[in-house]
Amino acid sequence: MSTWKETEIGILPADAELVELDSCLSLIIDHRGKTPKKMGGDWVDTGVRAISAKNVHGGKLTNQGDIRYVTNKMYLQWMKEDVKKGDCLLVSEGATLGEHLYWDFDFPVVLSQRLFCIRTNHKKLHPKYFYAFVTSNYFQNQIDGRASGTSVFGLRQTEVRRMLVSLIPIDRQKVIGEIHYSLNKKIDLLHRQNKTLEAMAETLFRQWFVEEAEEGWETRPLGNLVTVKRGGSPRPIQEYLSETGLRWLKISDATKEGSPFVFEIKEHIKESGLTKTTLLKAGALVLSNSATPGIPKILQVDTCIHDGWLHFPESYFSNEFLYLLFKMIRPELVMQGNGSIFTNLKTDILKEYRIPIPSKSKLNGFQRTIERQFIKILTNATQIRTLESLRDILLPKLISGEVRVKI
């Protein structure tokens, strides 16, 4: 007897029942196209958070500094049903269509535009299992197939209710949901640890070299202490791009990384382009100088860099020192940049930037202090990648029944 069966959304366990989501729902809160402001409310400095699609990304509640607030009166008027732990928030339209968030918070919230809040009947569809299913291709592919619109692609509530879900025995749902939830919690914990460690490192840098700077320190242009060079691009670049070959670092590879390190680079160029670009070894520090300028990263893989990157083949300072320096002075550097479409950071701007030069003993003392934190950040970042890979490989196997869980 077969363990699996082929269905219209993919391979599922033989004992799975494919049903419409509507048959397993408790409720859907639907505030697409609505905001408290449009309904006569006012934004206030403190109160109840109002979140929209822009605050849901990568399974997290993001841009919390940009979240707006409404009065408790508006909250009571607006939210006829509260968002509760175990609910799933789903972005209903726009560029982030299909982004999702498992609601695991205790505070009240006002739902604003482009968001569904989906609550399942927990006796039929376990909330953590449902969230795991939402993150999978089984569900995300259906979103792509059901979305419609002319200028903005989106989902209507009727289409959400018609989404197909795989119902398996509730005890197996719970185990699969808990595995997915636990992996996500561990990943989130490591991300938060790294943010704390990096913030501590930045605070220490400012304390050692700004707040406690000594009057006798000589001030010199950075270019006198660090060799600053630009990468290079073989042109036309389209003729050199390849499925394999030498890695080709893009700005997007850096902006997607939440740590100081770059592990993964998607694009490649042919080896014939090597004479017109710069190949850097793992461990090198780079700084973006176009599109999104002033972003420092430490490479964990060998890669070629185009002329939108600066690198530093010789330096009086360590990579960790330069990384923290560049983060601190980035606002000043960006203000001095130019460009009609994108801000560009000229090499001369960086070379001419003047900094006070601490003694070698001061630098060595700081390096001993800060190196441990960067090692821990790197260890955490590596573990995050391992856990994310495990989660992404394991989840479809669990849902399909290829990997069975013990109850």
C-alpha positions as CSV (number, residue, x, y, z in Angstrom):
1,M,0.0,0.0,0.0
2,S,1.4,3.4,-1.0
3,T,2.5,5.8,1.7
4,W,1.8,8.8,-0.4
5,K,-0.6,10.0,-3.1
6,E,-0.4,12.6,-5.8
7,T,-2.8,15.5,-5.4
8,E,-3.5,18.7,-7.3
9,I,-1.2,20.6,-4.9
10,G,1.6,18.0,-4.7
11,I,2.5,14.7,-3.0
12,L,0.7,14.2,0.3
13,P,0.4,11.3,2.8
14,A,-2.0,8.6,1.7
15,D,-4.2,9.3,4.8
16,A,-4.3,13.0,4.2
17,E,-7.7,14.7,3.4
18,L,-7.4,17.6,1.0
19,V,-10.0,20.2,2.0
20,E,-10.8,23.8,1.5
21,L,-9.5,26.1,4.2
22,D,-13.0,27.4,4.8
23,S,-14.1,24.1,6.3
24,C,-11.4,24.5,9.0
25,L,-11.8,28.2,9.9
26,S,-12.9,29.9,13.0
27,L,-12.7,33.4,11.5
28,I,-10.9,35.7,9.1
29,I,-10.3,39.4,10.0
30,D,-10.1,41.3,6.7
31,H,-9.0,44.9,6.7
32,R,-7.7,45.1,3.1
33,G,-7.6,48.7,1.8
34,K,-8.6,50.1,5.3
35,T,-6.7,52.1,7.8
36,P,-7.9,53.8,11.0
37,K,-6.8,57.1,9.5
38,K,-9.2,56.7,6.6
39,M,-12.0,55.9,9.1
40,G,-11.7,59.1,11.0
41,G,-9.1,58.0,13.5
42,D,-5.9,59.8,14.3
43,W,-2.3,58.5,14.7
44,V,-1.0,59.2,18.2
45,D,2.5,59.0,19.8
46,T,1.6,56.1,22.1
47,G,-1.3,53.7,22.4
48,V,-2.3,50.5,20.5
49,R,0.0,49.5,17.7
50,A,-1.5,49.6,14.2
51,I,0.3,47.2,11.8
52,S,0.0,46.7,8.0
53,A,1.6,44.6,5.3
54,K,4.8,46.5,5.5
55,N,5.3,45.3,9.1
56,V,5.2,41.6,8.1
57,H,8.3,40.2,6.5
58,G,10.3,37.0,6.7
59,G,8.0,35.5,9.3
60,K,8.7,38.5,11.6
61,L,7.0,41.6,12.9
62,T,9.4,44.2,11.3
63,N,9.9,48.0,11.2
64,Q,8.7,48.2,14.7
65,G,10.1,51.7,14.9
66,D,7.8,52.8,12.1
67,I,4.6,51.2,13.5
68,R,1.9,53.8,14.2
69,Y,-0.4,54.0,17.2
70,V,-4.1,54.7,17.7
71,T,-6.0,55.5,20.9
72,N,-7.7,52.7,22.9
73,K,-11.0,54.2,21.8
74,M,-10.2,53.7,18.2
75,Y,-8.9,50.2,18.9
76,L,-12.2,49.2,20.5
77,Q,-14.1,50.7,17.6
78,W,-11.8,49.2,14.9
79,M,-11.2,45.7,16.2
80,K,-14.5,43.8,16.6
81,E,-12.3,40.7,17.1
82,D,-8.9,40.7,18.7
83,V,-5.8,39.1,17.1
84,K,-5.0,36.2,19.4
85,K,-2.0,33.9,19.9
86,G,-2.0,31.2,17.3
87,D,-3.5,33.4,14.6
88,C,-1.8,33.6,11.2
89,L,-1.3,37.0,9.5
90,L,-1.1,36.8,5.7
91,V,-0.2,39.7,3.4
92,S,-3.1,40.0,0.9
93,E,-1.6,42.0,-2.0
94,G,1.3,44.0,-3.4
95,A,5.0,43.2,-3.7
96,T,5.0,41.1,-0.4
97,L,1.9,39.1,-1.3
98,G,2.0,35.8,0.7
99,E,4.3,37.0,3.5
100,H,3.2,35.5,6.8
101,L,3.5,35.8,10.5
102,Y,2.6,33.5,13.4
103,W,1.1,35.7,16.0
104,D,2.9,34.9,19.2
105,F,2.5,38.1,21.1
106,D,0.5,39.2,24.2
107,F,-0.1,42.9,23.3
108,P,-3.3,44.2,21.5
109,V,-2.9,45.3,17.9
110,V,-5.0,47.1,15.3
111,L,-4.9,45.4,11.8
112,S,-4.5,47.9,9.0
113,Q,-4.4,47.5,5.2
114,R,-3.4,44.5,3.1
115,L,-3.6,42.0,5.9
116,F,-5.7,38.9,6.6
117,C,-5.8,37.5,10.1
118,I,-6.7,33.8,9.8
119,R,-7.8,31.7,12.8
120,T,-8.4,28.0,12.4
121,N,-10.7,25.7,14.2
122,H,-8.1,24.2,16.5
123,K,-9.9,20.9,16.7
124,K,-9.5,20.4,13.0
125,L,-6.5,22.4,12.0
126,H,-3.8,23.0,14.6
127,P,-2.6,26.6,14.4
128,K,1.2,25.8,14.4
129,Y,0.7,23.1,11.7
130,F,-1.4,25.5,9.7
131,Y,1.3,28.2,9.9
132,A,3.9,25.6,8.8
133,F,1.7,24.7,5.9
134,V,1.3,28.4,4.9
135,T,5.1,28.8,4.7
136,S,5.4,25.8,2.4
137,N,5.2,25.7,-1.4
138,Y,1.9,23.7,-1.0
139,F,0.2,26.9,0.1
140,Q,2.4,29.6,-1.5
141,N,2.0,28.1,-5.0
142,Q,-1.8,28.3,-4.6
143,I,-1.4,32.0,-3.7
144,D,0.4,32.6,-6.9
145,G,-2.3,30.8,-8.8
146,R,-5.2,32.5,-7.2
147,A,-4.0,36.1,-7.1
148,S,-5.5,38.5,-9.5
149,G,-5.5,42.2,-10.3
150,T,-4.5,44.7,-13.0
151,S,-2.1,47.2,-11.3
152,V,-1.7,45.4,-8.0
153,F,-1.8,41.6,-7.6
154,G,-3.8,40.4,-4.6
155,L,-6.1,37.9,-3.0
156,R,-9.7,38.2,-2.3
157,Q,-11.1,36.7,0.9
158,T,-13.2,34.2,-1.2
159,E,-10.0,32.9,-2.8
160,V,-8.3,32.5,0.6
161,R,-11.3,30.4,1.8
162,R,-10.9,28.2,-1.2
163,M,-7.2,27.4,-0.6
164,L,-6.6,23.7,-0.1
165,V,-5.0,22.3,3.0
166,S,-3.8,18.8,3.9
167,L,-5.6,17.5,6.9
168,I,-3.8,14.7,8.7
169,P,-4.6,13.3,12.2
170,I,-4.4,16.1,14.7
171,D,-1.7,14.5,16.8
172,R,0.6,14.4,13.8
173,Q,-0.3,18.0,13.0
174,K,0.8,19.1,16.5
175,V,4.2,17.4,16.2
176,I,4.9,18.8,12.8
177,G,3.8,22.3,13.9
178,E,5.9,22.1,17.1
179,I,9.0,21.1,15.1
180,H,8.6,24.0,12.7
181,Y,7.8,26.4,15.5
182,S,10.8,25.3,17.6
183,L,13.2,25.7,14.7
184,N,11.8,29.2,14.0
185,K,12.1,30.2,17.7
186,K,15.7,29.1,17.8
187,I,16.5,30.9,14.6
188,D,14.8,34.1,15.9
189,L,16.7,33.8,19.3
190,L,20.1,33.6,17.5
191,H,19.1,36.6,15.3
192,R,18.3,38.6,18.4
193,Q,21.5,37.6,20.1
194,N,23.5,38.8,17.1
195,K,21.7,42.1,17.1
196,T,22.5,42.5,20.8
197,L,26.1,41.5,20.3
198,E,26.6,43.9,17.3
199,A,24.9,46.8,19.2
200,M,27.3,46.1,22.1
201,A,30.2,46.1,19.8
202,E,29.1,49.5,18.3
203,T,28.7,50.9,21.8
204,L,32.2,49.7,22.8
205,F,33.7,51.3,19.7
206,R,32.1,54.6,20.3
207,Q,33.1,54.5,24.0
208,W,36.8,53.6,23.3
209,F,37.4,55.9,20.3
210,V,34.9,58.7,20.6
211,E,33.8,59.3,24.2
212,E,37.2,58.4,25.6
213,A,39.4,59.7,22.8
214,E,42.6,61.2,24.0
215,E,43.6,64.8,23.1
216,G,47.1,63.7,22.1
217,W,45.8,61.4,19.3
218,E,46.9,62.5,15.9
219,T,44.2,63.0,13.3
220,R,45.0,61.8,9.8
221,P,43.1,61.0,6.6
222,L,41.9,57.4,6.4
223,G,43.6,57.0,3.1
224,N,47.0,57.4,4.8
225,L,46.3,54.3,6.9
226,V,44.2,52.2,4.6
227,T,44.6,51.3,0.9
228,V,41.2,51.9,-0.7
229,K,40.5,50.3,-4.1
230,R,37.4,49.7,-6.2
231,G,36.3,46.5,-7.8
232,G,35.9,46.1,-11.5
233,S,33.3,44.9,-14.0
234,P,33.9,43.2,-17.3
235,R,31.5,44.8,-19.8
236,P,29.0,44.2,-21.2
237,I,28.3,42.3,-18.0
238,Q,25.5,40.3,-19.6
239,E,28.1,38.5,-21.7
240,Y,30.0,37.3,-18.7
241,L,27.2,36.2,-16.4
242,S,27.1,32.4,-16.0
243,E,25.3,29.6,-14.0
244,T,28.7,28.5,-12.7
245,G,32.2,30.0,-12.4
246,L,33.4,32.8,-10.2
247,R,31.1,34.2,-7.6
248,W,29.8,37.7,-8.4
249,L,28.9,39.8,-5.3
250,K,25.8,42.0,-5.7
251,I,24.6,44.7,-3.4
252,S,21.5,42.6,-2.8
253,D,23.6,39.8,-1.4
254,A,24.8,42.1,1.3
255,T,21.5,43.8,2.1
256,K,19.7,40.5,2.7
257,E,22.2,39.5,5.4
258,G,21.4,40.5,8.9
259,S,24.9,39.9,10.3
260,P,28.3,41.4,9.4
261,F,29.1,38.4,7.2
262,V,28.2,37.4,3.7
263,F,27.9,33.6,3.2
264,E,25.8,33.2,0.1
265,I,26.3,34.7,-3.4
266,K,23.8,33.7,-6.1
267,E,25.3,35.0,-9.3
268,H,28.5,34.0,-11.1
269,I,30.6,35.2,-13.9
270,K,32.8,33.3,-16.4
271,E,36.5,32.9,-15.6
272,S,37.3,34.9,-18.7
273,G,36.1,38.0,-16.9
274,L,38.7,37.7,-14.2
275,T,41.2,40.1,-15.9
276,K,38.6,42.9,-15.7
277,T,37.4,42.5,-12.1
278,T,38.8,41.9,-8.6
279,L,38.8,38.5,-6.9
280,L,38.8,38.6,-3.1
281,K,39.4,35.8,-0.7
282,A,37.1,34.8,2.2
283,G,37.9,37.1,5.2
284,A,38.2,40.3,3.1
285,L,36.2,43.4,4.1
286,V,34.2,45.2,1.5
287,L,32.2,48.4,1.5
288,S,29.3,49.2,-0.9
289,N,29.8,52.5,-2.8
290,S,26.7,52.6,-5.0
291,A,22.9,51.9,-4.9
292,T,22.9,51.4,-1.1
293,P,26.3,52.9,-0.2
294,G,28.2,52.6,3.0
295,I,27.3,49.0,3.9
296,P,30.4,47.1,5.2
297,K,30.5,43.3,5.1
298,I,33.1,40.6,5.8
299,L,33.2,37.9,3.2
300,Q,32.9,34.2,4.1
301,V,33.5,33.0,0.6
302,D,35.8,33.9,-2.3
303,T,34.1,36.2,-4.8
304,C,34.7,38.8,-7.5
305,I,33.5,42.3,-6.8
306,H,32.3,44.9,-9.3
307,D,32.9,48.6,-9.2
308,G,30.1,49.2,-6.8
309,W,32.3,47.8,-4.1
310,L,35.4,49.1,-2.3
311,H,38.0,46.8,-0.7
312,F,41.1,47.3,1.5
313,P,44.1,45.2,0.5
314,E,46.3,46.9,3.1
315,S,45.2,48.4,6.4
316,Y,46.6,49.7,9.7
317,F,43.4,48.5,11.3
318,S,41.7,45.2,11.7
319,N,38.5,44.3,9.7
320,E,36.5,44.5,12.9
321,F,37.7,48.0,13.7
322,L,37.0,49.2,10.1
323,Y,33.6,47.5,10.1
324,L,32.5,49.3,13.2
325,L,34.1,52.6,12.0
326,F,32.2,52.4,8.7
327,K,28.9,51.7,10.5
328,M,29.4,54.7,12.7
329,I,30.4,57.2,10.0
330,R,28.0,55.9,7.3
331,P,25.5,58.8,7.7
332,E,28.3,61.3,7.1
333,L,29.6,59.4,4.1
334,V,26.2,59.0,2.5
335,M,25.5,62.7,2.9
336,Q,28.7,63.5,0.9
337,G,27.8,61.0,-1.9
338,N,26.3,62.1,-5.2
339,G,24.4,60.6,-8.1
340,S,21.2,61.4,-10.1
341,I,19.4,58.1,-9.4
342,F,21.5,56.3,-6.8
343,T,23.8,57.8,-4.2
344,N,27.5,57.0,-5.0
345,L,30.3,57.1,-2.5
346,K,33.4,58.3,-4.2
347,T,36.7,56.7,-3.2
348,D,38.2,60.1,-2.4
349,I,35.5,60.8,0.1
350,L,36.6,57.8,2.1
351,K,40.3,58.4,1.6
352,E,40.0,62.0,2.9
353,Y,37.8,61.2,5.9
354,R,39.9,62.2,8.9
355,I,40.0,60.1,12.1
356,P,42.0,60.3,15.3
357,I,44.6,57.5,15.5
358,P,44.7,55.6,18.8
359,S,47.9,54.0,20.0
360,K,48.8,50.5,18.9
361,S,48.3,49.2,22.4
362,K,44.9,50.8,22.5
363,L,44.0,49.1,19.2
364,N,45.3,45.8,20.4
365,G,43.4,46.0,23.6
366,F,40.2,46.8,21.7
367,Q,40.8,43.9,19.3
368,R,41.1,41.4,22.1
369,T,37.8,42.6,23.5
370,I,35.9,42.8,20.3
371,E,37.2,39.7,18.5
372,R,35.3,37.4,20.9
373,Q,32.0,39.1,20.0
374,F,32.6,38.8,16.3
375,I,33.5,35.1,16.7
376,K,30.2,34.6,18.6
377,I,28.3,36.5,15.9
378,L,29.9,34.4,13.2
379,T,29.1,31.2,15.1
380,N,25.5,32.2,15.6
381,A,25.1,33.2,11.9
382,T,26.5,29.9,10.8
383,Q,24.1,28.0,13.1
384,I,21.2,30.1,11.7
385,R,22.1,29.0,8.2
386,T,22.2,25.4,9.3
387,L,18.8,25.6,11.1
388,E,17.2,27.4,8.2
389,S,18.4,24.7,5.8
390,L,17.2,22.0,8.1
391,R,13.8,23.6,8.4
392,D,13.4,24.2,4.7
393,I,14.5,20.7,3.8
394,L,12.5,18.9,6.6
395,L,9.2,20.8,6.3
396,P,8.1,19.5,2.9
397,K,9.2,16.0,3.8
398,L,7.1,16.2,7.0
399,I,4.0,17.5,5.3
400,S,4.3,15.0,2.4
401,G,4.8,12.1,4.8
402,E,8.2,11.2,3.4
403,V,9.5,11.7,6.9
404,R,7.2,10.3,9.6
405,V,7.1,11.6,13.1
406,K,6.7,9.5,16.2
407,I,3.7,10.3,18.3
